[in-house]
Amino acid sequence: MFRLGLTPPHPCDYLPGELSRSLVVIDEEALDPHAYEFLLAQGFRRSGTHAYRPWCDRCRQCIPARIPVAAFRPNRSQRRILGKNRDLSAEWHSATELSDEQWQLYHRYLQARHGEGDMARAGRAASNDFLFSHWAETELLELRLEGELVAVAVTDVQPRSLSALYTFFAPEQAGRSLGSFAIIEQVEAARAAGRSWLYLGYWIAPCRKMSYKANFLPLEVRRPEREIRAEQWQRLADRQAREAFLAELESDSFHWSREYSVQK
């Protein structure tokens, strides 16, 4: 059993006017890729060395999501994205920090996307602390255009899965949909390695910058319940299933229980 803590309420980063709380794993010394895989399957995610999951009093819009890679096939829109990016080369590298070239791209991306936020003001050391962890096995997918680095997808490697942690790209290349292209590349890497899932973090339907994850079908989502141990993964095979799930989510008004534990 992992010991968990519950953060005090704080303003939500994704839904204006909402308050957010998170469950956090206290026993960080017990974490490694095997333990993290178990936590991913319970709806957790990492930020730096910290494993957490949203656990809000009245809101349950942060839905853990993963792609079953064996079943995934790109839809028409995603095939167009593949076509737009045929001129890119892709390489994977193990890493424990950003290189000078990667850091420069990361900094440019944050200035363009989050110019007024705390992330854009973070220095190189703090950024590495966010992207990497001593207990995680992390690989970077580099995408290059004629040798120039245009995107990096930070990816955690577990025995049975990959986890897409963060993707950043050249702001002037936004028209290429490099975030979605990186997900397709991560799916293919997971499939080639015989892994079962690509974890996407949280699908937040009311938040435009987090809602795109629902475009990858089939998608498995973790149905919210009052207790973690009661939750189950549900496969959304198509858009109709996705919309039905959202309707059910909106219609159910129970509050979270604060009784929580994670058995391992």
Protein Blocks (a to p, Z undefined) as FASTA:
>chain_A
ZZdddddddddfklghiacdddddfklmlgcfklmmmmmmnopacehjbccddddfkbcf
bccddddfklpccdfklmmmmmmmmmpccdddddfbdcfklmmmmmmmmmmmmmmbmklm
pcfklmmmmmpcfkbccddddddeehiafbdcdddddfkbccdfbdcddfklmmnommmm
mmmmmmmmmmmnopabdcebjadfklmklmmmmmpccdddddddfbfklpccdddfbfkl
mmmmmmmmmmpccdcdfbdcddZZ
